[in-house]
Amino acid sequence: MKLQNKKVIALVSDEFEDLELWYPILRLREEGAIVHVVGEESNKTYIGKYGVPIQSDYSFKEVASSDYDAVLVPGGWAPDKLRRYEEVITIIKEMNEAKKPIGQICHAGWVLISAKILQGVNVTSTPGIKDDMENAGAVWHDQPVVTDGHIVSSRRPPDLPPYVKEFADVLAAK
């Protein structure tokens, strides 16, 4: 279990892409990581785009990035909501400053854009936000997974296996 004692924040809001949240959580837990689901409210049930629920462990205000080793941002429509919370932006900025792994898939790039951390960073995302990523200064690549230092990005659900493997490898190396 290569991620024993590693702690990960999995951000959540309604209309997350079901697989892009659940798949990484389950795989990282299988590798021994402690993954906490963090949303606007603690102990709230959030519903994914396709109806799969998940309950948050903590609220944004209850967690400190210094207590965690990494953060995951799911896609779907949740990123458009997540980026509106000052606490989420703070978590992303602090994780970036500490060079802790940040995982983003699909539309999750919107959160990193709002945190203003993508200037000169190699990334991928759903092609639908390619222009947004480039306008934020990122160098966009149409590949299943792109890793630039501590930032691991991916396009969409079919890319989940290589994305989560790469994220776990980056996290294990920290």
C-alpha positions as CSV (number, residue, x, y, z in Angstrom):
1,M,0.0,0.0,0.0
2,K,2.2,2.8,-1.4
3,L,0.0,5.6,0.0
4,Q,-0.2,4.6,3.6
5,N,-0.6,7.6,5.9
6,K,-1.1,10.0,2.9
7,K,-4.0,12.4,3.4
8,V,-6.0,13.7,0.4
9,I,-8.8,16.3,0.1
10,A,-11.4,15.4,-2.5
11,L,-13.4,18.5,-3.2
12,V,-17.1,18.2,-3.9
13,S,-20.1,20.2,-5.0
14,D,-23.4,19.2,-6.6
15,E,-23.3,18.0,-10.2
16,F,-19.7,16.5,-9.9
17,E,-18.9,14.0,-12.6
18,D,-19.7,10.8,-10.7
19,L,-16.8,8.7,-12.0
20,E,-14.2,11.5,-11.8
21,L,-14.9,11.8,-8.0
22,W,-15.6,8.2,-7.0
23,Y,-12.9,6.4,-9.1
24,P,-10.0,8.4,-7.7
25,I,-11.3,8.2,-4.1
26,L,-11.7,4.4,-4.3
27,R,-8.3,3.8,-6.0
28,L,-6.4,6.0,-3.6
29,R,-8.1,4.4,-0.6
30,E,-7.1,1.0,-2.0
31,E,-3.5,2.1,-1.9
32,G,-3.9,3.1,1.7
33,A,-4.6,6.9,1.5
34,I,-6.9,8.6,3.8
35,V,-9.3,10.6,1.5
36,H,-11.7,13.1,3.0
37,V,-14.6,14.5,1.0
38,V,-14.8,18.2,1.5
39,G,-17.7,20.4,0.5
40,E,-19.4,23.6,1.4
41,E,-21.1,21.8,4.3
42,S,-19.9,18.9,6.4
43,N,-22.1,15.7,6.5
44,K,-24.1,16.9,3.5
45,T,-25.1,14.6,0.7
46,Y,-24.0,15.9,-2.7
47,I,-25.5,14.4,-5.9
48,G,-23.4,13.8,-9.0
49,K,-24.5,14.6,-12.6
50,Y,-25.8,11.0,-13.1
51,G,-27.4,10.7,-9.6
52,V,-24.6,9.0,-7.6
53,P,-24.5,10.5,-4.1
54,I,-21.6,11.2,-1.8
55,Q,-21.5,12.5,1.7
56,S,-18.9,15.1,2.7
57,D,-16.7,14.5,5.7
58,Y,-15.9,18.1,6.3
59,S,-16.7,21.7,5.1
60,F,-14.2,23.9,3.3
61,K,-13.8,25.9,6.5
62,E,-13.0,22.9,8.6
63,V,-9.9,21.8,6.8
64,A,-6.4,23.2,6.5
65,S,-4.2,22.4,3.5
66,S,-1.2,22.0,5.9
67,D,-2.9,18.9,7.3
68,Y,-3.1,17.2,3.9
69,D,-0.6,15.8,1.3
70,A,-2.7,16.4,-1.9
71,V,-6.0,17.6,-3.3
72,L,-8.3,16.3,-6.0
73,V,-10.7,18.4,-8.0
74,P,-13.4,16.5,-10.0
75,G,-15.0,17.6,-13.2
76,G,-18.6,17.9,-14.2
77,W,-20.3,21.1,-13.3
78,A,-19.0,21.1,-9.7
79,P,-15.8,23.1,-10.6
80,D,-17.9,26.1,-11.7
81,K,-19.4,26.1,-8.2
82,L,-16.2,25.2,-6.3
83,R,-14.2,28.1,-7.8
84,R,-16.6,30.6,-6.2
85,Y,-15.6,29.7,-2.7
86,E,-12.7,31.7,-1.2
87,E,-11.7,28.7,0.9
88,V,-11.4,26.4,-2.1
89,I,-9.2,29.0,-3.9
90,T,-7.0,29.3,-0.8
91,I,-6.6,25.5,-0.5
92,I,-5.5,25.3,-4.1
93,K,-3.1,28.2,-3.8
94,E,-1.6,26.8,-0.6
95,M,-1.2,23.3,-2.1
96,N,0.4,24.9,-5.1
97,E,2.9,27.0,-3.0
98,A,3.8,23.9,-1.0
99,K,4.2,21.9,-4.3
100,K,1.7,19.3,-3.0
101,P,0.0,17.2,-5.7
102,I,-3.0,18.7,-7.3
103,G,-5.2,16.5,-9.4
104,Q,-7.6,18.0,-11.9
105,I,-9.7,16.3,-14.6
106,C,-12.2,17.5,-17.2
107,H,-13.7,20.9,-16.2
108,A,-11.7,20.9,-12.9
109,G,-9.2,23.3,-14.6
110,W,-11.7,26.1,-14.0
111,V,-10.8,25.9,-10.3
112,L,-7.0,26.1,-11.0
113,I,-7.7,29.0,-13.4
114,S,-9.6,30.9,-10.6
115,A,-6.7,30.2,-8.3
116,K,-4.4,31.8,-10.9
117,I,-1.8,29.0,-10.8
118,L,-1.6,27.9,-14.4
119,Q,0.8,30.5,-16.0
120,G,3.3,28.4,-18.0
121,V,2.0,25.1,-16.7
122,N,1.6,22.1,-19.0
123,V,-1.9,20.7,-18.7
124,T,-4.8,18.9,-20.3
125,S,-8.5,19.1,-19.7
126,T,-11.7,18.4,-21.5
127,P,-11.2,20.1,-24.9
128,G,-14.3,22.2,-24.1
129,I,-12.2,24.4,-21.8
130,K,-9.0,24.4,-23.8
131,D,-9.4,28.1,-24.6
132,D,-10.0,28.9,-20.9
133,M,-6.8,27.0,-19.9
134,E,-4.7,28.7,-22.6
135,N,-6.2,32.1,-21.8
136,A,-5.0,31.5,-18.1
137,G,-1.5,31.0,-19.4
138,A,-1.4,27.2,-19.4
139,V,0.2,25.2,-22.2
140,W,-2.5,22.8,-23.2
141,H,-1.9,19.2,-24.6
142,D,-4.4,16.8,-26.0
143,Q,-3.2,13.8,-24.0
144,P,-4.8,11.4,-21.5
145,V,-2.6,12.7,-18.6
146,V,-0.2,15.6,-18.4
147,T,2.0,16.0,-15.3
148,D,3.9,19.2,-14.7
149,G,5.7,19.0,-11.4
150,H,3.0,18.5,-8.8
151,I,0.0,19.2,-11.0
152,V,-1.5,16.2,-12.6
153,S,-4.3,16.8,-15.2
154,S,-6.5,14.6,-17.3
155,R,-9.2,15.0,-20.0
156,R,-12.3,12.9,-19.2
157,P,-13.6,9.6,-17.7
158,P,-12.0,7.2,-20.2
159,D,-8.6,8.6,-19.1
160,L,-9.2,7.8,-15.4
161,P,-7.0,4.7,-15.1
162,P,-3.8,6.4,-16.3
163,Y,-4.7,9.6,-14.5
164,V,-5.2,8.1,-11.1
165,K,-2.1,5.9,-11.5
166,E,0.0,8.9,-12.3
167,F,-1.6,11.0,-9.4
168,A,-0.9,8.1,-7.0
169,D,2.7,7.8,-8.2
170,V,3.3,11.6,-7.8
171,L,1.7,11.5,-4.3
172,A,3.8,8.4,-3.3
173,A,7.0,10.3,-4.3
174,K,6.2,13.2,-2.0
